[in-house]
Amino acid sequence: MYPPISISAEEVNYLVYRYLLESGFRHSVFAFENESQIVHKLDEYRALEVRPGQLITLLHKALQVIQVEMHMDDDGSERDCEAALSLLHPHNCIIPSEATKRARSKAAAAAAAVEAGREATPGADGATGKKARGAKAQRKGRGRIKNAADPQSEDQGDMMDVDGPNQTTLDDVIVQVQANGTTDAITTSTDPVITLQSSNERYYVSAWNPVDDHLLASGSLGSVVGLWNVPSDNGALSDATLIAHESDEPNNEVTCIAWSPNGEYLATGTKDAKVRVFTKKGEPVLSFAHPPHGIGELPHNPVLVLSFNPASKLLASGSASGTIIIWDIDDNVESYSSSAHTQSIMAFDWYDATTLASGSVDATVRLMDVVKGTQTVLSGHTKDVNDVKWDPYKRWLATCSDDATIRIWTRDRAEPVVVLCGHERPVLTIDWNPKPPGNVPQLASVSLDSTIRVWDATTGNCIYTMSRYVLNHCVLTYSPDGRYLACGSDDQYLYVWTSNGHLVKTFYGHGDILDLRYNRSGDRLAVCFGTSRLAILPISSPAAAGAGGAALPPS
């Protein structure tokens, strides 16, 4: 006997609320959550981790059950029917003709014969069709792999088999769920989505070359970094250059990657505390390691953050132990080091060629002059500092923290000039709008309270608030022209808003969205899912923005 079924009005209301939220009906969400009083149950239901699109999933399953009920005879036999079944329209069966039945039967038999031939027919080399296809896939995806442990290794290196980059339809890897009918909406171009795939790797970080719009670097949980040449049109991708990071550690994950501003060097950091630098062609240049630091040190002291200075001469690296090393790329020497931070380094951003801002789990922000060796401590946060970013004109430094605040600093003051309050849980990351409307400094932030806020950084006022579901991880980035804000999280959804808070695109990815990167031109968006696939989404936008809809007012 089956257990009883329980359906409550509050559960139905929550599913409707989620559907409205995921579909971008912001005003309706605002009204519905207050009229239904579901707002008082949100924390309880969010803890259940209801999957996105759950209402549609349940309706689809209900239709499947109804379909079986309507087309099953008393003796258990199934009646053929060609009519579609919908949620609203009455269903009238259409019985297929005998000719249609014979045609279907013949087609099914032919398909079965073809499939049997593929699996069992030997090829010219004696291999079965299935094995032959596997060998062809390996040849197509084969790339050059270089030994990163030896800077003198030859270009030809050993070979490693990976699945090749594919051009797929949008639905194969990321599905467009909803697009508001605003005149300033971005569109997916006619180019196919490009999928970079490897059965042996799990991509979770990427970086576009800042000079070459078609060169993308990818980092994985394995010990391999990929360099991919991405075409600007429908042309085929060339084989990737795959850089192996040899180590005594069995699982030497690539933890971070960074390009130099001149586009000539790629730096990588790994779990074994090593930093390696390569040319844009993947040729090794130099390497160095972070030493142990303090007592009770992490056994591996992984490198967590990398950043080149604007002159592309100095490379800053920060580790889990709190050490910072500045390396001179031209002279291949350590030019500065610091152990002032007592816990993991979470973020870097250069003010100029010699001044570096750093944020740490020790709740402090430091401004370091790496030439003079002086430091200024910016105190105020009470918990982990998760991100630090200078505004595009280097007037203000924004920092965000687990204490749910964002603080705005200037270079010459040790106290914040503005404290942005409004988030209720840890603020994960921030991003400045590179070209804000009216030249009013705008800063976007995302928090574990499931909201994205856009702030006027000079006054501290929240301009817009956008809701989205966040479990533990979320990333956001402005487009290079500043007109769009993209955000993805571990709910597998990718949202795109205009700079004034209008939702214009919603996509559903086939995995948690761990990283988002626009290329320099803003016509490609790299999306990492933490799986064996990395998608490059072709993006285009109109020449002028329209009025669009309205955003949820700040709260």
Secondary structure as UniProt FT lines:
FT   HELIX           9..23
FT   HELIX           26..35
FT   HELIX           38..41
FT   HELIX           42..46
FT   TURN            47..49
FT   TURN            52..53
FT   HELIX           54..70
FT   TURN            74..75
FT   HELIX           98..120
FT   TURN            124..125
FT   HELIX           129..140
FT   STRAND          143..147
FT   TURN            148..149
FT   TURN            151..152
FT   TURN            155..156
FT   STRAND          159..160
FT   STRAND          166..168
FT   HELIX           170..173
FT   STRAND          174..178
FT   TURN            183..184
FT   STRAND          187..188
FT   STRAND          193..197
FT   TURN            199..200
FT   STRAND          203..208
FT   TURN            213..214
FT   STRAND          215..220
FT   STRAND          224..229
FT   STRAND          241..244
FT   STRAND          254..259
FT   TURN            261..262
FT   STRAND          265..270
FT   TURN            271..272
FT   STRAND          274..279
FT   TURN            280..281
FT   STRAND          284..289
FT   STRAND          303..308
FT   TURN            310..311
FT   STRAND          314..319
FT   TURN            320..321
FT   STRAND          324..328
FT   TURN            329..332
FT   STRAND          333..338
FT   STRAND          345..350
FT   STRAND          355..360
FT   TURN            361..362
FT   STRAND          365..369
FT   TURN            370..373
FT   STRAND          374..378
FT   STRAND          385..390
FT   TURN            392..393
FT   STRAND          397..401
FT   TURN            402..403
FT   STRAND          406..409
FT   TURN            411..412
FT   STRAND          418..420
FT   STRAND          427..432
FT   HELIX           437..439
FT   STRAND          442..447
FT   TURN            448..449
FT   STRAND          451..456
FT   TURN            457..459
FT   STRAND          462..467
FT   STRAND          474..478
FT   TURN            480..481
FT   STRAND          484..489
FT   TURN            490..491
FT   STRAND          493..498
FT   TURN            499..500
FT   STRAND          503..509
FT   STRAND          515..518
FT   TURN            520..521
FT   STRAND          524..528
FT   STRAND          533..540
//
